[in-house]
Amino acid sequence: MTVVRTAHERGVTTLTLDSPDTRNALSAVLVGELTDALTRCGKDGDVRAVVLTHTGNTFCAGADLRDPPPPEAFVGLLRKIVELGRPVVARVDGHVRAGGLGLLGACDIAAAGAAASFAFTEVRIGVAPAVISLPLLPRADPRALARYYLTGERFDAAEAVRTGLLTAAGDDVDAVLAPVLDGLRRSAPEALAETKALLTAKVLQTFDRDAADLTALSARLFSSPQAREGMTAFLERRDPAWVV
């Protein structure tokens, strides 16, 4: 059963994360299907732009702790979004945690509705937001990232806009995105691709420079005793041993 659904209307392909039972967690299967779907979009001349959205009340809960993707596969997915020759727009109407924020950071435009909330929860399970920093550090406010990376605090859509994690937010995410999608449909395809390349050049430089090191860091931390305790505590719904 597929966990990424595809629909197309007037030049815009919508990719819907459809694994609500896992809160659209980044499993090996979901990462693989989403990467493949984006690859198909990049080869389809009828695709003017891509919208990435979700079913359920969670856009993405971060890594699937029971079936995590290899770090290299997740890096490949983030890079695919950044370098795709089509604008990728995130449509969020629910919660976003940890690795899900990496998806937002990789997208060119991101909008959220009133139900959205955000948190970098990695430190609370004994790891670090390593791989997702590839698209986020070049784009988001560094002082805000310092606070939310280090504390794991939850914040709302208005704060996400202020910090650069979102482009826009409002009570109705579809109303927020309506002029965006209209603008993309009115834009010339080759011009869109070249303009996106201008905007993502520095982000891709970060991938070229840091991807190997951050992938190794992620793998090391996820295999550490501290991470094992943190993930076990999360699954058992208790505080990890280090909480004071």
N, C-alpha and C positions, 0 to 999 in steps of 0.2 A: 504494500500500500504506500503510495507516494506521500511525502510530507511537505512537498512544495508544489502548489497548484499554479497553473499558468492560464491567464486570460489576456485577450488582446482587443483593444477598441481604439479606432482612429489614431493609429500610430503609437499608442502607448501600451506596452506589455506590462501587466501586473503579475508579480510573483508573490504568492501568498504563503507564508510559513503556516503550515496546517498540522501542527502536532500539539494541540491544546492540552492533552493529558500530561505532556512533559513541559508545559509552559514554553513550547518552542525552543527548548534547550538545544545547544549546539552539539548534537550528536555527530558521529562519523557519517551517518546516513544523511542527515539534514545538510551538513556541510558539503557532502558530495553532490547531492541533488541540486542544491542552490548553485554551486559552481558550474555544473553542467547546464543548468537553465540559463545562467548568464552567458555562457559560451555560445549557446544557440542564439540568444538575443544579439550578440555581437556579429553573428554571421547573417542575420536576417535583415535585408534591406527595407522591410516594412516597419521595422522598429525604430521609432524616433526617440523614445525615452523609455525608461524602466521605472516602475513603481514597486518598491519593496514594502509589503505590509504583512498582516498577521490575522489569524483567527484567535478567539479567546481574549482574555483580559491581560495577556502578556505578549508583548512584541517578541522578546527573547530574554530568557532567564540566565543566559550565560552558558558556560560549558556544561554538558551533560555529564555528571559525575559517574554515572554508570556506564556510559558509552562515549567517552571523550574522543574527539578527533585527534589525530596526530598534530602537533603544533605546526608542522610544515603544511598540512592541508588547510588549516585555518589561515595561516599567512597567505597561502595561495588564493583563498577566497577573498580576503581583504584586498589583495593586490588586483584581483580580477575586477572588483567593483571600481577601484581607483582608475585602472587603465582602460576599462571598457570604453569603446568609442561612442558611447551613448550616455547622456546624463542619467544618473541613478538617483531616484527620489525616495526617501524613507517616509512612510505614512504610519505614524504611531498613534494608537488610541488605547494604550495600556502601559504596563510596567516594563522597564528596561533595566537589566542588571548586568554587571560585569562584561563578559564578552559581547553581549548585545550592544553595548555602547561602542564597541569596535566597529560593528556594522554601521551604526549611525555616523561615526567618524569617517568611514570610508565613502559614504554616500556624498553626492555633490550638494544636495539640498535635503533638509530633514525638517518635517513639521509634525506637531503633536497636538492632540486634543486635551480636554480638561481632565481626563482620567489618567493621564500619563504621570509616571513617577520614575525616578532614576537613582541608581546607586552603583558605585564601584565597590563591590563587596569582596574583592579578592583578598584583601588583608585580613578579613574576618574568618577566612578558612585557611590561612597560612600560606598564601601565594602572593603574587604581585601582578598588576595589570601590565604585563610585559609586552606581549604581542600586539595588544590593542593600542599600545602607545605609538605604533608605526603611523597610523593615520591621525591619531588624536593630538600628539604633541605639536605637530606643525600647524594645527588648526584652532585649537581651543586655548582659552586664557590660562597661562601657566600658574597664576596664583590660585585660581579656582581649582585647577587640577590638583595642585599640591594639597589643598584642603580635602577634597573629596576622595582622592587616591588614598591619603593617609588615614582618614577616619572612617570611611565606608558609610558616611551619612547619606540619608535619603534626601532628595531635593525634587522640586516640582518643575513643570515645563517652563514657567517664567524664568526661573533661575538657569535652566538649561539654555534658554535663548541668550541670557546675559553672558553666559560663559562661553558661548560659541559652539556648544554641542548641538543646538538646534538652530535652524534658520528662522522659524516662526512658530507660533502656537496660538491657539484660540479655542473657544468652546466647541466649535465644530471643525474638526481637522479637514474634512472635505471642502468646506467653504474656504479655509485657509489655502488649500492647494489648488482650487479652481483656477485662479489667475496664473499660477505657476504652470500648470499643465497646458493652459491655453497659450501661454507664451512659448512653451517648448514646441507645441504643434505648429506655431507660426514661424518657427526658425528653420533655416536651411540646414539639412543634415550634415553636410561637410563643414559648414561654419560651426555648428554645435560641437562636432568632434574636435576641430582645431582649437576652439575656445576652451573646451574641457582640458585639452592637453596643456594649454598655457596655465590653467588654474591648478593642475595636479603635478606639474613638473617637480616642485620642491618636495611634495609628499613622496613621489616615486624615488627621489634622491635619498630620502630617509629609508625607504625600503632597501635600496641598493646598499646603503652604508650599514644599516643596523639589523636587518632581518635575521641574519645568521646568529648574531650574538643574542638577540632577544628570544629567538626560538630555543637556543640552548639554555638560556636562563629559565624560560617557562618549563621546559622538560625537567630541569634540575629541581625546581621548586615543587612541581607537582609530584615528584617521586620522593620528597623529603618526609621524615617522620612528622614534622610539624603539619604538613599538608594532610598527611594521612589522619592525624588527630582532628584537624579542622573539618575535613570532609566527612569523617565518621560522625562527629558531633552534629554537623548539619543534617545528615541523613537521620540521625537519632533525635533530632530536634532538642538538643541540649547545648549548653555553653561549652566551648572547648576548654581544655585544662588551663590555658593561660589567662582566662578572664579573671580579673581581680575586683 
